[in-house]
Amino acid sequence: MTTLPLARRREVVAALRNGTVPRRGIEALATGLDRFERAADEDLAMVASGHGVFKSVRGEYGSGKTFYSRWLQHRAQTAGFATSEVQISETETPLYKLHTVYRRAMENLRTREWDDGAFRSLVGRWFYSLEEEVTGREGFDANDAALLSREVAEVLERRLAIVSRTMPTFATVLRACHGARAVGDHAREEGFLAWLMGQPHVSADIKRAAGVKGELDDSVAGSFLQGLLAMLQQTGRKGLMLVLDEVETLQQMRSDVRGKSLNALRQWIDDVDGGRFPGLYLMVTGTTAFFEGKQGVKNLAPLAQRLHVDFADDPRWDNMRAVQIRLLPFDAARLAEVGRKVRDLYPARDPAALRSRVGDDFITALAADVTRGLGGRVGIAPRIFLKKLVAGVLDRVDDFPDFDPVEHFKLTLAPSELTPEECEAAGVVRSVDDIELALSPREGDAPGGS
């Protein structure tokens, strides 16, 4: 049985009900990941010792790439790391625009203590620790505000020395942020924090007060990441795990954008291996086609060379320490096991009644039915299976005492609720109303061009 608190169980179930991967609580659903634990923990230990690690994860649709990355993020947070996840896309977060990737990473920064606003909380905790260090000295008069301010400023400068060596501007704005905090100028403090996070449109007054100019761009975003890693170390974090998810979207981008993005990924690998980012665990996830197809990694020979791994015919002998690891598709047994775990963590009014009416045999049968409906491709089935289990079965059993899933539940798979991959597996065609049209030209396209 799960040990997740009630609020977290409701959060997990709500995500599955909507057909998405839960952000938190994923560890309660983990199946078949034992084979990765040893190598993953070794990688985290290496990062904690001051090194950088790059890892790529490949798998077909439905193999659980996002699930795996969030399971590992939970493991990293438990070990004392900060984590962040960035979805790569052509319009929102192009991989080659490092300043945008940095901004998204800062917006999504999380720790074990803080799920939202982690960067602001970490900076606040850091400033508070400076004051504690000073006021904790024997015989120090904490009522002398002027003395406290001077002593804290001296400690701040010593702490910032490491950051200054890495990124002087990052340290400068942190210094200004502390000054605004000391005098209670919360508006300026927030403005300085926004600039450190790479937010656009920070006012000129804020930047002038901090002694900086312009917006954060690609030329300094990498240095800001170095500054963040140094600050994380100052706040007692062991490092940062950064996940760049769905990099396979690069295959659908224009050739020039794809080329720049692939080269940016190659540069990431070289920078991590070259020691530029001590304390960074960088992971990218993508489909097998991205790693093996001509529109993906193989489109840039130096990148393909860095990511090449000889996978054995038998996945039992896969090297989990390699730069690239592969996830295996779900099989029927794993699919049913996940279903049982979802049932057991479901926040039911009467858990015993729920378990009695939604038995193991029913879950196994439902998994088989969904798989048959998707052309027998069990690897495609997890998302829609768990959605049907929660919304179609568990919710109804919990709400209606006379609902018998064996008698009353009927499985349907509507094209409008399926992803393109699921539609293909089911052998159905989505209606015209389901087709998304691009009504505005993409960046770089001529108006009216083809």
N, C-alpha and C positions, 0 to 999 in steps of 0.2 A: 504493500500500500504506500501511496505517496505521502511525503511529509511536508509538502508545500502548504503554506498558509491558505486560508479560504479565499482571500482577495486575489492571490496569485493564480489559484486554480480557476477562478472565474475568468481571469484575464486570458489564460491559456485556452480555455474552452471557447471564449468569445472569438478569438482569432481563428480557431479551427472551424467554428460555425460560419465564418466569413470566407473560408477557403484560403487563409493565409498562414504563414509560419509565425508562431508566437515570438515576440521579442524576448520575453523572459519565461523562466520555468521550463525551458526546453529540456533540461537535464532529466526531468521526470518522464520523458517520452523516449529517451535514447535507447536504441536497440542496435546491436551489431557494431558498436563503435569501440569495443574493447581492444580491437587490434591496433587502434591508433593511439591509445593512451600513453604507452611508454615513450614513443618517439615524440609525441606532442609535449609531454612533460619535460623531456630532455631539451627540446627547442626553447621552451619557456625558461628553463634554468639557464641556458646559454644567454638568452636575452637579459635575464636578471643579473648576469655577471658582467654586463656592459658590452655585449656584442649585438650585432644585428642579424636577423634571420629572415630569409625570403622563402615563401612556400606557395606553390600553385596547386589548386585542387580541381580535378576534372571529373566530370560525370554527366551522364545523359539527363534529360528532363525527367524529374521525378526521383532521381537518385539521392536527393537530400543535400545538395551543396549548401544552400542557405541554412538548412537545419544543422549541418555539420559545423559551419562557421559560427553559428550562435551557440552551439554546444561548447565549442572551444573558447568562445568569448566568455562564457560563464566560468569555464575552468580557469581562464586567465584572471578574471576578476577575483575569483576565490583565492588565487595565488598572490593577489596584491597588485595586479596590473590595471591600468586604465584601458578601455577599449573603445573602438569607434568603427562604424560600418558605413560605407559609402556605396551607393548604387551608381554604377557608371552608365551614362546615357549621352547621346549626341548633343542634346539641347541643354539639359540641366547640369550635367557634370561630365564634360569631355575629359578623357584621361590625360590628354596632352596639356590641359590648362591646370597647371599645378596649383595656382592660387585658388581656383575653384574647388579642387579636391581638398586642399587644406581647409578652406572655409567650411565645407560640408563635414569634414572630419571633426572640426571644433564644435560645430552645431550638434553633432551626434555623440560627442564624447560622454562616456559613462564610466562609473566606477561601481564597486560593490555598494557604496553608501548612497550614491547619487545617480539616479536614472535620467534626470533632466538637469540642465544647467550645471553640469559637472565642472566645466572650466571656471566659472565664476566662483563656485563653492571651493574648488581647490586653491584658487588665488586667495580667497578670504581665509581659508584654513592656514595658508602659508603665512600671511600677514599676522594672524593671531598667534602663530607659533613664535614669531619674532618677539612679540610683546611678552609672551610667557617666558621666553628665554631671559629677557632683561629683568622682568619683575621677580623672577625666581632666584635672582642672585642674593646671597646673604647680605642683609643690611640695606638693601636697596629701598629707597623711599618712593613708593609707587604713587604718592600724592604729588610729587614734583613733576608736573606735566612737561615743563621745558626740558628737564633732565631726561625724562622718559623718551621724549621725542628725539633728542640727540643720540641717546644710546641705541634706540631702535634703528635709527638711520645708519649708525655705524655697523650694526649687525646686518642690516639690509645690504650694505655695500659689500660686505664680506661674502654674503650669500650670492649676490649678483655677479661676483667676480667670475664664477664659472660660466654663467649665462653670457656675460659680456664678451668672454673669449670666443663664444660661439656666434652670438648675434648681438652686437652692441645696441642696435635699435630696439630690439625686444626688451633688453634690460632697461633702456632709457624710459620706455613707456611703462614698464612695471614700476620703476621708481616714481614716475609721475602719478601713477595710479595709487601708490601707497600715500603719497603726499596729499592727494585729494581725499583719500579715506581718512587720513589723520585730522583734517580740518572739517570733516563732515560734508564735503562737496560731492554728494552722491551723483549728481548729473554728470560731472566731469569724470568721476570714477567709472560710471557706466560707459561713457564715451571712450575712455582709454581701453576698457575691456573689449568693447566692440572692435576697436582698431586692431588689438592683439589677436582677435578671432578672425581677422580678415574680412570683416563686414564692409560692404561698399557704402559710399555716401556718408561717411563720418564727416562731421562739419569741420570747416577750416579752422574754426576757433579751437576745437578740441585738439586738432593736430598741431596747431601753433603752440598751444599750452604745453604739449608734450615734446615740442621741439622736433617734430617730424613733418615730412611733406609727402603729398601724393597718396595714391592708393597702393595697397599690397598687390604686387604683380608676380609673375612667374620667377623673375630673377632673384627675389628675396623670399619667396614662399618656402623653399627648401630650408633656408636658414632659420625661418620662423619655426619650422618643424623641429629643427635642432634645438632652438630655444625652448620649445615646449617640452622636449625630452629632458632637458636639463632641469627645468622647473618641476617636472614630475618626480625626478630623483630627489629634488629638494623637499618635496612634500611626502616623501616616504614611499613613493610608488616604485615598483620594480621595473616598469617600462610601459610601453604602449603597444597594444595589438590593434593594427589597422587592417580592416578587411575591405578590399575593393571587389565588390560583388558584380556578377553578370558582365564580365569583360567580353563575353561573346557578342555583345551588342556592337562591338567594333566591326564585325563582319558586314553589317548592314549600312555602315557609314560610307560617305564619299571616299574615294581612293586617297585624296590628299589628307583628309581628317584621319582615316585609318592609318595611313603611313606615319603621321606625326604621333598618333596614339601608341602604335607599336614601338616606335623608337623611344617614347617616353617610358614605356614599360621596361625596355631594355636598360634605360638609364637608371630607373628605380633599382633594378637588380644589381647593377654595377655599383651604385652608391651604397646600397646596403652591404654588399660583400666587401666594398672598399673601406668600410668603417666610418662612413660619413654620418650614419644615424645609429649610434650606440644606444641600445635600449629599445629598438624598434623591431617588432615582429610584424612583417608585412605579408599578407596573404591575398591572393587573387583567386577567384573562382570562375570557371568557364566550362562550356561543353566540350566534349571530345572533338567536335568539328572545329572549334576554335583552335585547339592545339594541333590538330592534324590536317585541317583543310587549307586550301590555297589562299582563302580570304582572311586567314587568321595568322597564327604565329609563323607559319612557313613563308608568309609573305615578306618576312624580314629575316634573312639568314642568320645574322648575329644573335637575334632573339631565339630563334629555333635551336641554335647550338647550345645556348645557355639553359634551355628548358628541356632538352632531349633526355628521355629516360627509356631504357629498354625494359618494357613490361613483359613479364613472362606470360606464357599461355595460361598457366594456372595462377590465378590471383592470390593463392595462398602464399606465394613466394614474393609478393610485392615488397619492395624495400620502402618502409615507412619513413626512412631518414632522407630519401631522395628529394630533390628540389621539386619534383612533381609527384603527387599521389593521386590515385583514382578511387572513386567511390563506386561500389557495386550496386546495381539495381536491386530494388526490393524483391524478395521472393514471397511466396504465399505465407510461409511461416512467420516471417518478420512483419508482414502486413497485419496478420491477425494478432500478433503480439502487441503491436502499437495500438490496435483497436482495444485490446483488453486494458492496456494502461490508461487510455483515454477514459474508458468506462469507469475505472477504479478511482480516477482523480476527479471525475465529474461531481460538481457540488450539489448533489441531490438532496431533496428533502428527506428521503428515506433510502439511504445507500444500500441497505440490505435488500429492499424490495427491487431496487433498480438492478442490482446484480442478479437477483433471482429471475427477473423477467427478460433481462438482456444477458443471456448466458453465453459461455464460451463458444458453444456450437453455433448459436445464431450469428455471432461476430465472424466466425470463420466462414459461414455460409454467405454473409453479406460481402465479405472481402472477395470471395470467389465470384459472386454475382456482378460486382462492380468490375472486376477484372475481365469477365466474359463480355460485359457491355463495352469495354474498351479494347476489343479485339484480342483478348487474352494477354495483353501486355501489362503484366503486373507492375513493371517498373514505372508505368504512367499513372497507376491507380491511387497512390497514397493521398493526394490532395482531395480528390473528389470522394474517395472512400471515407475519409475522416469527416468531411463536411456532411455527407449523408448520415453517417453514424450519429453525429452530434445533433444536427438540425432536424433530421428526419426521424430519428429513433429516440435518443436519450432525452431530448427536450420534451417529446410527447409522452414518453413513459413517466417523466417527472411531473408533467402537468395534468395528465389524465389517468386516474387510477384504473380505468377499465380499458386502457389502450394496450392491446396485445400485439407486439411487433411482428410475431409470426403470422398472425391472422390479418392485421390491419395495415401493415407497412407494405407499400409497393414501390419498388425501385424504378425511377425514371431518370433519364439522362437527356436533358434539353440542350440543344446546341448553344443556346444563349448563355448557359452557365459554364460551358466548357472553354478551355483555352484552345488555341489553334492546334497544339500538339495532341490534346485530348480528343478534339474533333477528328483529327486525322486517324487516330487509333480507333475511334468508334465508327469510322466510316461514314460520318455525317457531314453535311455542308451547312455552314452558317448562312443565315438569311442576309439579304442586302442591307437590312437595317443594322446588322451587327458589324458591318465593315466600317472601319475608321478611315476617314478621308483626310489627307493633309491639305488644308484649305489655304495655308500661307506658305510662301517660299521658304526653303531652308536657308540658313546662313551661307552666303556665297553663291546662291543660285540667282540667276537673272530673273526679274519679274516676267512671268509668262513662259519661262524656259522649260524645257523638258528634261 
